[in-house]
Amino acid sequence: MPTLLSSWAAIRTPRLLGAQALARLRTEPGPTLVHPAERKLYILVHASSAGTWRHADTEVVPAELLALPEPQHVRPPGPYWLIPPGQRGQRTRLTDAADLRAAMMPHASCRRHR
């Protein structure tokens, strides 16, 4: 399993809202989990930034309440990684919560750098 920062949380979003926000990010997104049965995305962010998270139709899920699939599980059945965590030995970079919040704002026009 990759090295995840010890202090993370997930932002649970409706699948479409989350996908649109990921496409608008100004920074590279971090690990993102798809839960097909719930039709939700779980976008991993630093736990410290999740404490102030407020956005309609989303909620914070603490790390201890979210079961993560293995990094190589990138398609159904069951929950899978849309954006998997880093490979063995690499530190996983999490999505910037402030950037994610901005990308979820109506009429957000920023685009992700590639």
C-alpha positions as CSV (number, residue, x, y, z in Angstrom):
1,M,0.0,0.0,0.0
2,P,1.3,3.5,-0.8
3,T,2.3,5.8,2.0
4,L,-0.7,8.1,2.6
5,L,-0.3,11.0,4.8
6,S,-1.4,9.9,8.3
7,S,-3.9,12.7,8.6
8,W,-6.4,12.7,5.7
9,A,-10.2,12.8,5.2
10,A,-12.4,12.4,2.1
11,I,-14.8,14.8,0.6
12,R,-17.9,12.8,-0.5
13,T,-19.5,14.4,-3.5
14,P,-22.2,13.4,-6.1
15,R,-20.3,11.8,-8.9
16,L,-21.0,14.5,-11.5
17,L,-20.2,17.4,-9.2
18,G,-16.9,15.8,-8.1
19,A,-15.9,14.9,-11.7
20,Q,-16.6,18.5,-12.9
21,A,-14.6,19.9,-9.9
22,L,-11.6,17.6,-10.6
23,A,-11.6,18.9,-14.2
24,R,-11.5,22.5,-13.0
25,L,-8.7,22.1,-10.4
26,R,-5.7,24.5,-10.8
27,T,-3.5,21.9,-9.1
28,E,-3.1,18.1,-9.7
29,P,-5.8,16.1,-8.0
30,G,-4.9,13.5,-5.4
31,P,-6.3,10.1,-4.9
32,T,-10.0,9.8,-5.7
33,L,-12.3,6.9,-5.0
34,V,-15.4,6.0,-7.0
35,H,-18.3,4.3,-5.1
36,P,-20.6,3.0,-7.9
37,A,-23.4,1.8,-5.7
38,E,-23.6,5.2,-4.0
39,R,-22.9,7.2,-7.2
40,K,-20.4,9.2,-5.2
41,L,-16.7,10.3,-5.5
42,Y,-14.5,10.4,-2.4
43,I,-11.7,13.0,-2.9
44,L,-8.9,12.7,-0.4
45,V,-7.7,15.9,1.3
46,H,-5.7,16.9,4.3
47,A,-7.7,16.3,7.5
48,S,-6.8,19.7,8.8
49,S,-8.4,21.4,5.8
50,A,-11.5,19.2,6.0
51,G,-12.4,20.6,9.4
52,T,-13.6,23.9,7.8
53,W,-15.2,22.3,4.7
54,R,-18.6,23.6,3.9
55,H,-20.2,23.0,0.5
56,A,-23.8,22.0,-0.5
57,D,-24.3,18.4,-1.5
58,T,-21.0,17.3,-0.1
59,E,-19.7,16.0,3.3
60,V,-16.5,15.2,5.0
61,V,-15.8,11.5,5.8
62,P,-13.1,10.9,8.3
63,A,-10.3,8.5,7.3
64,E,-11.3,5.9,9.9
65,L,-14.8,5.5,8.4
66,L,-13.7,4.9,4.8
67,A,-12.4,1.5,3.6
68,L,-9.9,1.9,0.8
69,P,-9.4,-0.6,-2.0
70,E,-6.0,-1.8,-3.0
71,P,-4.2,0.8,-5.2
72,Q,-4.4,-1.5,-8.3
73,H,-8.2,-1.8,-8.0
74,V,-9.1,0.8,-10.7
75,R,-12.4,-0.5,-12.1
76,P,-15.6,-2.2,-10.8
77,P,-16.8,-4.3,-9.2
78,G,-17.1,-2.4,-6.0
79,P,-15.4,0.8,-5.0
80,Y,-12.4,1.6,-7.1
81,W,-9.8,4.3,-7.7
82,L,-10.5,6.9,-10.3
83,I,-7.1,8.4,-9.4
84,P,-5.1,5.8,-7.5
85,P,-2.6,6.7,-4.7
86,G,1.1,6.8,-5.4
87,Q,3.1,3.7,-6.1
88,R,5.0,1.7,-3.5
89,G,7.4,3.9,-1.5
90,Q,6.1,7.2,-3.0
91,R,4.4,9.7,-0.8
92,T,0.8,10.4,-2.0
93,R,-0.1,14.0,-2.6
94,L,-3.6,14.9,-1.6
95,T,-6.0,17.2,-3.3
96,D,-5.8,20.8,-2.1
97,A,-9.2,21.5,-0.3
98,A,-9.2,25.2,-1.1
99,D,-8.6,24.5,-4.8
100,L,-11.4,21.9,-4.7
101,R,-13.8,24.3,-3.0
102,A,-13.1,27.0,-5.6
103,A,-13.5,24.4,-8.4
104,M,-17.0,23.5,-7.1
105,M,-18.2,27.1,-7.1
106,P,-20.8,27.9,-9.7
107,H,-19.3,29.2,-12.9
108,A,-15.8,28.2,-11.9
109,S,-13.6,28.9,-14.9
110,C,-10.2,27.7,-13.8
111,R,-8.8,24.8,-15.6
112,R,-6.3,22.2,-14.4
113,H,-2.7,22.6,-15.5
114,R,-1.2,19.6,-17.3
